[in-house]
């Protein structure tokens, strides 16, 4: 029997792959709900994820898994409209002519930005199409230095810097240029005449999670069960101890996949991961009317959140009983920030007040529900030297034989975290287990 710690997408993928290969498996999940950051709320129609999600065309592993589960045809590929809110006005940023009309960069800035997003290096006047192929070449390059050298100072100050402030706050100077290049590759699928093409399942990501859980087997999952210890004998993982309420059990194990944040791995084994993580606070606001006509609104103004993501400008409101759903989202870099210490009512009042300031036509009477989710470790900070800090899939050399890691500090979540990366990590661990079992 193999055991998986964590019932998020990576843990479910590991368990699924192990069962497909004929192994017995059991998942222990500390909370009452499976899915991790892809867990959902109920609505008047389809479920909605607590933290915003969509797919990029580069995420082929999750699409392949959906096909295996018989739900691949439920993934709709839609246009995700983007805009940039600056000085009280939202500027669409999808089509070439909209980008050309953006008033906060000159034509040369826009040209250099466009070349970077197409992964063309035009420094020196001779275009190079392979400069950005090897991300590791930029692993130790500060992101500001890279952008000033590879685009212009105007592109950095008037386009990227506000986005980096929203994403990483005062940690932005530590971020690697490899992360930015990886994000460009990850989000690079565009219709040149319309904008970015993104995927979303009909029925939400529950449409993928539910058949995945069914294939794993609901009787193999224990929720509200915390793993408290791993026992080793002669350099091998031998036992796993769990706590459910007041009941403690120790189980013999053939191997353990830890599919959680690395702090859980450290608590169980003493293995230390040096990657820093940022928290996330995300609200789903249910409204009786739309706020904007944009899906993803990046914000350069001084507001207490990083972005407004109007989900029902991407997926039709009819899927949610006619309600309009808006994500308000922000990252948290420090336990000292107001967002880390404020209570839910304070966050709601401050966030809705800021939306009123941005959109004078908005009234709080339009809000029918405000639901807030918090994740103390939601995403890595992709600082320089990140690759040297990732946790190996196989921890035999570092801890004990039979111990594997599929959490967010794994290699598959570089240079950008994703549901796809979680599935890749789960599959990689299952592959390693299966090879050793042969």
Secondary structure, DSSP 4 states (H G I P E B T S, - for coil): -EEEE--BHHHHHHHHHHHHTT--EEEE-SSSSSBGGG-EE--SSS-EESS---EETT-HHHHHHHHHTT-GGGEEEEEE-EEEEETTEEEE-SSHHHHHT-TTS-HHHHHHHHHHHTT-B-GGGS-BSSTTS-GGGGTTSBHHHHHHHHS-HHHIIIIIHHHHHHHHGGGGGGBBHHHHHHHHHHT--EETTTEEEEEEETT-THHHHHHHHHHH-GGGEE-S-EEEEEEEETTEEEEEEEEETTEEEEEE-SEEEE-S-HHHHHHHH-PPP---EEEEEEEEEEESS-S-S-SEEEE-SS-SSSEEEEGGGTS-GGGGTT-EEEEEEEEE--TTSHHHH--HHHHHHHHHHHHHHH-TT--GGGEEEEEEEEEEEEEE--BTTGGGGPBPSB-TTTT-BTEEE-STTBGGG-SS--HHHHHHHHHHHHHHHHHHH-
